[in-house]
Each structure stands twice: as C-alpha cells, then as structure tokens.
C-alpha cells in the first residue's frame, strides 16, 4: 500500500445505507416496548407473579405501571418513527406523536391524582386507585392508542416516492 492520497476524482461514499440504519432502531424499540410491557404488568397485576403484598393499589404500584407505560410509549414512538425512514412524515403522523405524549400525561395525572391532591383521598391518607383514576388512565391509554394509529405510515399517494 502506498501512502499516496486518493485523487480528487475518486468518489468516497460517506452516507450510510438506508436499510442498515433502521434495523438497530427497530430492535431497540421492540426490546424497549416489551420491557415496558413487563414492567406495566408487574405494576398493574403483581399477583400474576405472586408479588402482591397489599390488598390495595398503592403509590409504588401506580408508579411502576406508569413507568412501564412510559417505556411502552417510548418504544412504540421510536419503532413507528423508524417506519417513516426515508419518507417525509405527514402532519397526521406529527399529530399522532403529540397524542401519544398527551395520552401519557393524561394517564399520569389520572393515576397520581391522589398524590397531586386532586383525588378522593387527602395526602396524609393512603393513596387510593379507585374507579375514577382507573377511568382516567384508560382514557389516557386510548389517546395513546389513537396516536399510535395516526403514526402508521399508510401508503398515501404522496408518500410513495422515497427520498
């Protein structure tokens, strides 16, 4: 090998290939989503794993399933955002990503309503995850699901040409 530099007319490809860049993101998003699902199930139903230590749903359980829901949202966002690789995202997809965030905020505020002082139990009492909080978390999860549906890259005529 010589130490001579390449002539100026020799092109050097520096950009990564499209198919190589999306595979690690899809793998990371899938692992993150399934880890979040496991943490969510542990927080929501610890008796499935024989880990239930209390007859009521307390702060720790609520925090654990909300952390699992956060990982599900993060993994789903990264995975669905990767499906748009090489295409221009539509306004519908942008609205969907914002709905995922909004749905998570709704679920957090509904789940931690007693902690924030807006629930049925005052702060000195043990937080109670009742039917109103459960309904609020379900509404937040519905908004998250709607956001994920809007983020799907449907084959619109203006999206057929990749960059």
C-alpha positions, 0 to 999 in steps of 0.5 A: 500500500502506498501512502499516496492520497486518493485523487480528487476524482475518486468518489468516497461514499460517506452516507450510510445505507438506508436499510442498515440504519433502521434495523438497530432502531427497530430492535431497540424499540421492540426490546424497549416496548416489551420491557415496558410491557413487563414492567406495566404488568408487574405494576398493574397485576403483581399477583400474576407473579405472586408479588402482591403484598397489599390488598390495595393499589398503592403509590409504588404500584401506580408508579411502576405501571406508569413507568412501564407505560412510559417505556411502552410509549417510548418504544412504540414512538421510536419503532413507528418513527423508524417506519417513516425512514426515508419518507417525509412524515405527514402532519397526521403522523406529527399529530399522532406523536403529540397524542401519544405524549398527551395520552401519557400525561393524561394517564399520569395525572389520572393515576397520581391524582391522589398524590397531586391532591386532586383525588378522593383521598387527602395526602396524609391518607393512603393513596387510593386507585379507585374507579375514577383514576382507573377511568382516567388512565384508560382514557389516557391509554386510548389517546395513546392508542389513537396516536399510535394509529395516526403514526402508521405510515399508510401508503398515501399517494404522496408518500410513495416516492422515497427520498 
